[in-house]
């Protein structure tokens, strides 16, 4: 019998890609999203329940009405800077909201849970690459909120036999390969879209001197002085979730597990800009700015555990793939902020 999966936050960037992949793989999918940061049109013809994860009654009714057997949870606030200035929002939504979601699941006997976690739980790592055994020491409320949920999941596995997998993302990037589904954040803070927005602006005749594209720090102890990050294509990220979901059903006794998701290689900020210039054919201007507080010099994954245990392998190892697919999307979905510039 076809399994029914609830995707919270399924109208957002990763959630919408996840929803499409689940449907393509034959799952029954229900999206649950309050649309505060998602887009209703991104779920296409998938059933959408507009609601908040803290609405116990609506959430419980959704679980019952659709015979939900597992939950994939993407309904989180995820701006690091915002979490520093508005920590109450992050603890309320990411921690309390997830806590209430888990308790509603318990009441309705749904005990399989895939959690969207983050490498931000590691903070500034002492050694690289980062394995799942690397000490977790977040340096911002966003990272703290995700780590708190991971602890709840471990405790619930012992007390209530909740079966969960927390996937610690490195830097999600890219869009659907065919250009049909993309990335829409407001405001946009991710490096790759911001660089491509600047390429679109210059291509439309914008003055290079008016660039707002900033590199925050060029004095890090890295190969060119700019931060190094591990970029994982959104399609590969979602495929790992499918493997995690299958493991939940196949190994109910395994309790709470955690896996890193990355491609085990890092790219500097300057290298991202250079690759974008090469692929778009646009000389992309930028300006230097001071370091941002709490920016680690280098975050690179060791995702061997996910590859060995989940049987997952990323298809897109090169940042060029993420850029090409994102450029295809943004070229036909030019953001309003770019049009107005």
N, C-alpha and C positions, 0 to 999 in steps of 0.2 A: 504494500500500500504506500502511496506517495506521502512523504513526510511533510508536515506543515511547520513553517518556520516564521517566527516574528522577527522583523528587523526594526529595532528602534533606531530612530535617526536615519531611516532609510531614504529620506528625501535630500540628504546632504551629499557631499562629495564622494566619500568612500562608500557610504551606505547605498547610494543609488547605483554605483557600479556593482556592489555586492548583490543587490536585489536582482539586477539583470542577469548576473551569472547564475544565481540560484535558480531562477526561472528557466534559463537555458539548460540547466542540468536536471530539470524535471521536478523540482520542489514546488510545493504550494507555498506562496509567499504572501505575507501581510506586512505592510509598512505601517509603523506607528511613529508619528512625528508631530511635534507641536508647530512646525513650520516657522519657528522663530529665526532659524538660520538655514533652513532647507528650502527647496523649491518643489512645489507640488507637481509641476510638469515633468520633473526628473524621474518620477516613478512610473511614467507612461501609463500602461493599462493595468498596473498592479493595484490591488485593493489597498486603499489608503485610509487609515483611521487617524483623524487629526486629534491629538490629545497629548497630555503631558505625562511623563513617567511617574509623577507624584499623584496622579489621579487614580487612586486605588480602584474605585468602582469601574471606571471606563476601561482601565487596563485589564482588570479581572474579567469583565464581560468579553473583551476582545480575545483573551486567552481561551475562554470557554466556547464562544461562538464559532471560532475557527479551528478548534481542536489542536491548538499549538503544542508541539512536542519539544521545541528548543527555541531559545532566544539568542539572537546575535545583537549585541548592544553597542550602538554607535552614538547614542543620544547624549553627547558630552559637549561642554564648552572647551575650546582647545586653543585659545590665544594666550601664549605665555605672558606677554606684557600686560594684557588685560587682567590676568589672574593676580598679578602683583598689585594692581591698583584697585581691583574689585574682587578680593578673595572671597567675600561672602557669597557672591554669585557662584563661584566654583565649588565651594564646599556644599552649598545648597543643592545645586543641580548634579554635580558629579558624584558626591558622596551620599548625601541624603536621598537624592533621587534614585541612585542605584540601589541603596539600601531598601527603599520602599518597593522598587521593582522586584528585587529578590524575594522580599517577604510576600508580595502578591503572587509571585510564581509559586512559592511554597504552599500558599493557601489553595492554589489551583493545581497542585501536583505536577508542576512543570519543573524538571530538575536537571536540565542541560543548558549550559550557558557559555557562549563565546564572548569574551570581553576584549574590547578595543583598549589596550593599554599603550604604553609609550616608553621610549628610551629615556624620556625626561625623568623617569624614576631613578635613573643612575646618577643624575647630577653631573659632577665633573669627575670622571672615572680616574682612578689611580693608574690603571694599565689599559692598553689597547692590544687587540680588539676587545670589545665588550662581550663577555659570555653571560649566561643566565646566573652564574655564580658571582659575578662582579657585585661588589657592595652597592646597595641602593641607598642613595643619599641625595634626595631631590633638593634643588636650590630655588624652587618657585612653587607657589600654591597649586598650579596645574599639575606638576609632577607629584606633589604631596597628595593631591586628591586621587590620583590614579593608584598610587601606592597604598593608600588607605583601603581602596576597594579590593586590591589584590589580597590584603590581609583579611578582609571580610570573607573573601572567597575561600581562603584556606581554612578559616574557622568554621564556615558553613559546610565545608566538605566533611569535617570531623563530626560536627554536631547534627547535621541534617542530611548528609549524604548527597549534597549538591555536587554534581559533576560539572567542572568548569575548566576552561582553557583561557588563559590570559595571553594575548599576543602583543608583545612589546614592539611597536613600530619604530623604525628609524624614519627617514624623511619620505613620506608618500609623494609621488610625483606622476605627471603624465595624465593622459585622458584615454578614452576608448580608442583602439587602434584605427577604427574606421571613421573617427571624427564625429560620431553620433552622440556621444555623452561626454561631458567635460567637468570642469572645475569652476564653481561659482561661489566665491566668498565675498562678504561685504562687512567689513573691509577686507581686502586681500592683503595677507602678510607673508605668504610663501614666496621664496626667492624666484623660483622658475616662472610662475605667472607674471610676477612684477617685471622680470627681465623681458619677457615676451610682450608685455604691455608697452614697454619702452620701444621695442622694435616696431610695433604697430604704429606708435605715435610718430616715430621718425619716418616710417614708410609713407605715412599720410602727409608728410611735409612739415612736421614739427621741428622747431629749432633745437638743435643738440644742446645749446647753452641752457635751455630751460629744463633739462633733465631733473627728475626727482628720484631717480634710481640711486640708492646709496649702498656703499659697501661699509659695513660697520667694523672698522679696524683692519689695518694692514700690517700690524706689528705682532701677530701671533707667532708662536714657534711652530710654523708649518712651512711647507716647501715654497710658498709664495707670500707668506705673511697673512693670508686670509683664512677664515674658518674652513674646516674640512667636515663634510657631512656625507653620510651613506644614503643614497637615493634609491628607493625601491618603487618600481612602476606599480600604479594602482591595480592593474590587472593581476600582476604577480601577488600583490597583497591579498586580493580577494580570493585567488586560487588557494592560498595558504589557509584561508578561513574555511573553504570547502573541505580541505584535508582535516582541519581541526574538528569540524562538525562531524565528519565521518568517524573520527576517533572517539568522540563523545558517545556515539551509539555503539561502537564496537568494544569499548573498554569502560563499562560503567563503574568498575571498581577503582579506577585510577585517581579519583579525588580531584584536587586542584593542581593544574599544571601550568607552566609558564614557558613561552618560547619567544626568542628574538626573531624579528623579521627584517632582514636587510640583504644586501648583495655582497657583503664582506669586502667592500672597497670604498674608499672615500674620494670625493671630488671637492676641490676648493671653490670658493665663491667666484674667483677670477676665472677658473676653468669653466664654470657654468656659463658665465657671460661670454667667454670666447667661443664655446660650443654653440650657443644661441646665435651669435653673430655669423658663424660659419653656415649654420643650417638655414637661417632666415635670409642671408645675404645682406644684412643690415649692419652697419657699423654702430654698435649700441653704446651710447655715452653713459657715463656714470660719474658719481662724485664720491669722494672719501668722507667718512664721518667717524666720530669717536666710537670706540667699542661700546656695546650695550652691556649693562651690568648683567652678570650671570651667563654670558655666552661662553660655553666651553670651547677651547681651541679646536678639538677634534672629537667626533663621535662616529665610530666605525663599528659595525656589528660583527659578531661571530655567530652566524645563524646555522651552524653545523647541527645543532640539536634538532631544529625544525626539519632540516633536510634528512637527518637519520631517522627520527621517530615518526614524523608526520609523512615522510616520503615526498616532501615538497621540493621542487627545484624552480628558481626564478627563470623565466624565459628571457627577460630583458636585463642583461647585466650592464649595458652601456647607457650612460646618461643621454646619449644621442637619441635612443628610442623614445625616451620620455619627452624629450624636446620636440621631436618630429610629430608625435601624436598630439601633444598639447598645442603645437603651432597649427596643426590642421583644425583643431577645435576653435582656437581663439581667432583664427583668420576668418571664420564664418560666424563667430559669436563675439564680435568686438564689444568689450565692456563699455558701459555708458561713460565711465570716468575717462576712458581713452577718447571716445567720440567728442567729449566736451573740451578736451585739451587743445 
